[in-house]
């Protein structure tokens, strides 16, 4: 499994690096509700769950292949690199 091998954490580190280099301040991601191991890994890496609100329900319904009730939206703040 990718999570137990550390691959998922390495990918998150690269995503964060890219975000910092490109002045992104936030990372959002969707995880299927029943994917407990992924949710725990993201939480361990500083992500927090966002309650369902209008904007993220609409986004989820437009972009993903299942109803928004099948997903949790997670968020993490990113500090851009100092130049």
Wavefront OBJ file of the C-alpha trace (Angstrom):
o trace
v 0.000 0.000 0.000
v 1.345 3.445 -0.945
v 0.533 5.055 2.412
v 2.490 2.529 4.447
v 5.510 2.763 2.152
v 5.823 6.504 2.635
v 5.166 7.227 -1.032
v 2.039 9.243 -0.258
v 3.952 11.391 2.237
v 6.708 12.002 -0.308
v 4.119 13.061 -2.889
v 2.552 15.458 -0.382
v 5.965 16.973 0.312
v 6.460 17.585 -3.421
v 2.991 19.114 -3.728
v 3.723 21.427 -0.812
v 7.070 22.401 -2.331
v 5.366 23.224 -5.641
v 2.704 25.277 -3.832
v 5.300 27.269 -1.918
v 7.354 27.949 -5.052
v 4.248 29.144 -6.908
v 2.702 31.251 -4.126
v -0.249 29.005 -3.394
v -1.538 29.522 0.127
v -3.918 26.576 0.466
v -4.187 22.927 -0.513
v -7.579 21.255 -0.785
v -8.196 17.604 -1.516
v -11.055 15.162 -1.598
v -10.937 11.734 0.005
v -13.636 9.107 -0.179
v -15.405 8.812 3.170
v -14.539 5.130 3.620
v -10.820 5.551 2.800
v -9.809 5.702 6.451
v -6.092 5.031 5.931
v -5.763 7.946 3.488
v -7.733 10.262 5.760
v -5.476 9.386 8.701
v -2.347 9.935 6.615
v -3.563 13.371 5.479
v -4.517 14.339 9.022
v -1.074 13.232 10.212
v 0.337 15.631 7.603
v -1.634 18.626 8.859
v -4.864 18.466 6.846
v -8.174 19.186 8.555
v -11.675 18.300 7.450
v -13.896 21.093 6.146
v -17.614 20.790 6.854
v -19.805 20.651 3.749
v -20.870 24.116 2.631
v -22.397 25.367 -0.584
v -19.155 26.106 -2.489
v -17.466 22.769 -1.796
v -20.651 20.771 -2.406
v -21.048 22.428 -5.821
v -17.373 21.919 -6.668
v -17.507 18.257 -5.687
v -20.690 17.609 -7.653
v -19.160 19.196 -10.790
v -15.692 17.636 -10.627
v -16.036 14.189 -9.111
v -17.851 11.064 -10.236
v -19.923 10.512 -7.076
v -22.227 12.574 -4.905
v -20.552 14.954 -2.453
v -21.777 12.738 0.413
v -19.184 10.152 -0.638
v -16.274 12.519 0.013
v -14.628 14.518 2.742
v -12.884 17.741 1.793
v -9.584 18.320 3.552
v -7.608 21.561 3.801
v -4.151 22.676 4.758
v -2.557 26.108 4.795
v 0.755 26.615 2.972
v 3.247 29.363 3.670
v 4.758 30.698 0.417
v 8.540 30.783 0.122
v 10.229 33.998 1.126
v 12.001 35.644 -1.774
l 1 2 3 4 5 6 7 8 9 10 11 12 13 14 15 16 17 18 19 20 21 22 23 24 25 26 27 28 29 30 31 32 33 34 35 36 37 38 39 40 41 42 43 44 45 46 47 48 49 50 51 52 53 54 55 56 57 58 59 60 61 62 63 64 65 66 67 68 69 70 71 72 73 74 75 76 77 78 79 80 81 82 83
